Amino acid sequence: MPIRINLLAEAQAAEEMRRNDPVKRGVWVGAFLVALVGIWALNVQFQIGQARGRSANIDGSLKSKDPQYAAVTNRQNQIIEINQKLAQLDRLATNRFLWGPVLNALQKAAMNDVSVTDFRGDQAYVREEAHDVGRAHYPPGVTEHITVSIEARDNNPNEQGYNKFKEALNQSDYFIKNVGRKDSFVIDGVLSPITADPNDPSRQFLTFTLASHFPEAHHGE
């Protein structure tokens, strides 16, 4: 049997050892991982660029709609303001003071010896801010002030028709209910001197004025 001698065995062994060197394998693996990380980073940058582009497009689209949004918002504010005013008008119409019942009560208290020469009703509204009176809190709103003034002529002053007419008004169910007291009307000022009637000197008269103040009514906003 022939004997074979490999004279290159030592060189081949050295080459095999170089191929199986773990450091070299680590370098190759590290280089591969670095390459993967680089590819991943490039991909992330690409996605970020695309996202920024989409964000810029969305921002541009939103900015282009700003005038429309502002117009819609202004219109909504106008609608809210109009609705508030309508609600206030509705409350005012619902709670408004009616002069018809006042005139009806005045007519029922009419007397033969008393002639009404002038009737004046004052209705004023004063805007007030929120305030406290004692423990009561009043929100902002409008306070309604109503006064009634009646100028009349007593054609029989000896019988004090002016006083009887005042008492007739004070005993009216309407004024008792709405003014809230039995002395709804009081004499405003002083009685005029008793004067002879120019058309009939045998008759005398005096003039007087009655006034009434209704309770203040507060209408909140």
C-alpha positions as CSV (number, residue, x, y, z in Angstrom):
1,M,0.0,0.0,0.0
2,P,1.5,3.3,-1.0
3,I,2.2,6.0,1.5
4,R,1.1,9.6,0.7
5,I,2.7,12.5,2.3
6,N,1.0,15.9,2.1
7,L,3.7,18.4,2.1
8,L,1.1,21.3,2.2
9,A,-0.7,20.0,5.2
10,E,0.7,22.7,7.5
11,A,-0.2,25.5,5.1
12,Q,-3.7,24.1,4.6
13,A,-4.2,23.9,8.3
14,A,-3.1,27.5,8.7
15,E,-5.5,28.6,6.0
16,E,-8.3,26.6,7.6
17,M,-7.7,28.3,10.9
18,R,-7.8,31.7,9.2
19,R,-11.1,30.8,7.7
20,N,-12.6,29.7,11.0
21,D,-11.3,32.9,12.9
22,P,-14.2,34.1,15.1
23,V,-13.0,37.6,15.0
24,K,-13.4,37.7,11.2
25,R,-16.8,36.2,11.5
26,G,-17.7,38.8,14.0
27,V,-16.5,41.6,11.7
28,W,-18.7,40.2,8.9
29,V,-21.7,39.9,11.1
30,G,-21.2,43.4,12.5
31,A,-20.8,44.8,9.0
32,F,-24.1,43.1,8.0
33,L,-25.9,44.5,11.0
34,V,-24.6,48.0,10.4
35,A,-25.8,47.6,6.8
36,L,-29.3,46.6,8.1
37,V,-29.4,49.5,10.5
38,G,-28.4,51.9,7.7
39,I,-31.1,50.5,5.5
40,W,-33.6,50.8,8.3
41,A,-32.5,54.4,9.0
42,L,-32.9,55.3,5.4
43,N,-36.3,53.8,5.3
44,V,-37.3,55.8,8.5
45,Q,-36.0,59.0,7.0
46,F,-38.0,58.3,3.8
47,Q,-41.2,57.7,5.8
48,I,-40.5,60.9,7.8
49,G,-40.1,62.8,4.6
50,Q,-43.4,61.4,3.3
51,A,-45.2,62.2,6.6
52,R,-43.9,65.8,6.5
53,G,-45.1,66.2,3.0
54,R,-48.6,64.9,3.9
55,S,-48.6,67.2,7.0
56,A,-47.7,70.2,4.8
57,N,-50.5,69.3,2.4
58,I,-53.0,69.0,5.3
59,D,-51.8,72.3,6.8
60,G,-52.2,74.0,3.4
61,S,-55.6,72.6,3.0
62,L,-56.7,73.7,6.5
63,K,-55.3,77.2,6.0
64,S,-57.1,77.5,2.7
65,K,-60.4,76.8,4.6
66,D,-59.7,79.4,7.3
67,P,-61.8,82.1,5.6
68,Q,-64.7,79.7,5.4
69,Y,-64.3,78.6,9.0
70,A,-64.2,82.3,10.1
71,A,-67.3,83.1,8.1
72,V,-69.2,80.1,9.6
73,T,-68.0,81.0,13.1
74,N,-69.1,84.6,12.6
75,R,-72.5,83.4,11.3
76,Q,-72.9,81.1,14.3
77,N,-72.1,84.0,16.7
78,Q,-74.6,86.2,14.9
79,I,-77.2,83.4,15.2
80,I,-76.5,83.1,18.9
81,E,-76.8,86.8,19.4
82,I,-80.1,87.0,17.4
83,N,-81.5,84.0,19.4
84,Q,-80.6,85.8,22.6
85,K,-82.3,89.0,21.5
86,L,-85.4,87.0,20.3
87,A,-85.5,85.2,23.7
88,Q,-85.4,88.6,25.5
89,L,-88.1,90.0,23.3
90,D,-90.2,86.9,23.9
91,R,-89.8,87.3,27.7
92,L,-90.6,91.0,27.3
93,A,-93.7,90.3,25.3
94,T,-94.8,87.6,27.7
95,N,-94.2,89.7,30.8
96,R,-95.0,93.1,29.3
97,F,-97.2,95.5,31.2
98,L,-100.7,95.9,29.8
99,W,-102.4,99.3,30.0
100,G,-105.8,98.0,29.1
101,P,-106.6,96.7,32.6
102,V,-105.4,100.0,34.1
103,L,-107.8,102.0,32.0
104,N,-110.6,99.5,32.7
105,A,-110.1,99.8,36.5
106,L,-110.0,103.6,36.1
107,Q,-113.3,103.5,34.2
108,K,-115.0,101.4,36.9
109,A,-113.9,103.9,39.5
110,A,-115.4,106.9,37.6
111,M,-117.6,109.3,39.6
112,N,-120.1,111.9,38.4
113,D,-118.6,114.7,40.3
114,V,-115.0,114.0,39.2
115,S,-113.8,114.7,35.7
116,V,-110.5,113.2,34.6
117,T,-108.6,115.8,32.6
118,D,-105.3,114.0,32.0
119,F,-104.0,110.5,32.3
120,R,-100.3,109.8,32.1
121,G,-98.6,106.4,32.3
122,D,-94.8,106.3,32.4
123,Q,-93.0,103.1,31.7
124,A,-89.2,103.2,31.9
125,Y,-86.6,100.5,31.7
126,V,-83.2,100.8,33.5
127,R,-80.4,98.4,32.8
128,E,-78.7,97.2,35.9
129,E,-75.6,95.1,36.5
130,A,-75.5,92.1,38.9
131,H,-75.7,93.3,42.5
132,D,-76.6,92.1,46.0
133,V,-79.1,93.6,48.3
134,G,-78.6,92.0,51.7
135,R,-78.7,88.2,51.1
136,A,-80.6,88.5,47.9
137,H,-78.6,88.3,44.6
138,Y,-79.9,90.1,41.5
139,P,-78.5,89.0,38.2
140,P,-77.9,91.5,35.4
141,G,-81.0,92.6,33.6
142,V,-83.5,95.4,33.2
143,T,-85.7,96.9,35.9
144,E,-89.1,98.1,34.8
145,H,-90.5,101.3,36.5
146,I,-94.2,102.0,36.0
147,T,-96.0,105.1,37.4
148,V,-99.5,106.3,36.8
149,S,-100.6,110.0,37.2
150,I,-104.2,111.2,37.0
151,E,-105.1,114.8,36.9
152,A,-108.8,115.4,37.6
153,R,-111.3,118.1,38.5
154,D,-113.5,117.8,41.5
155,N,-116.8,119.5,40.6
156,N,-118.2,119.2,44.1
157,P,-115.3,120.1,46.5
158,N,-117.6,120.5,49.5
159,E,-118.3,116.8,49.4
160,Q,-114.5,116.0,48.9
161,G,-115.1,114.1,45.7
162,Y,-111.3,114.0,45.1
163,N,-111.0,111.9,48.3
164,K,-113.9,109.6,47.3
165,F,-112.3,109.1,43.9
166,K,-109.0,108.3,45.5
167,E,-110.6,105.7,47.8
168,A,-112.5,104.2,44.9
169,L,-109.2,103.6,43.0
170,N,-107.6,102.2,46.1
171,Q,-110.4,99.7,46.6
172,S,-110.2,98.5,43.0
173,D,-109.3,94.8,42.9
174,Y,-106.9,95.4,40.1
175,F,-104.8,98.0,41.9
176,I,-104.9,96.1,45.1
177,K,-103.6,93.0,43.3
178,N,-101.0,94.7,41.1
179,V,-99.8,97.5,43.3
180,G,-99.9,95.4,46.4
181,R,-101.3,97.8,48.9
182,K,-104.5,99.5,49.7
183,D,-103.1,103.0,49.4
184,S,-102.2,102.5,45.7
185,F,-103.0,106.1,44.9
186,V,-102.0,109.2,46.9
187,I,-102.5,112.8,46.3
188,D,-99.5,114.2,44.4
189,G,-98.7,117.7,45.4
190,V,-101.4,119.9,46.9
191,L,-105.0,120.6,46.0
192,S,-105.7,123.7,44.0
193,P,-107.7,126.5,45.5
194,I,-111.4,126.2,45.1
195,T,-112.3,128.2,42.0
196,A,-115.6,129.4,40.5
197,D,-116.5,127.7,37.2
198,P,-116.2,130.3,34.4
199,N,-119.1,128.7,32.6
200,D,-121.3,128.6,35.7
201,P,-120.2,131.0,38.5
202,S,-122.6,129.3,40.8
203,R,-120.5,126.2,40.8
204,Q,-117.1,125.7,42.2
205,F,-114.3,123.2,41.6
206,L,-110.8,122.3,42.5
207,T,-108.1,120.3,40.6
208,F,-105.9,117.6,42.0
209,T,-103.4,114.9,40.9
210,L,-103.3,111.3,42.0
211,A,-100.2,109.2,41.6
212,S,-99.4,105.5,41.9
213,H,-96.1,103.6,41.6
214,F,-96.2,100.0,40.7
215,P,-93.6,97.7,42.2
216,E,-90.4,97.4,40.3
217,A,-90.2,94.4,37.9
218,H,-86.9,92.9,37.3
219,H,-86.4,91.1,33.9
220,G,-83.2,89.1,33.8
221,E,-81.1,88.6,30.7
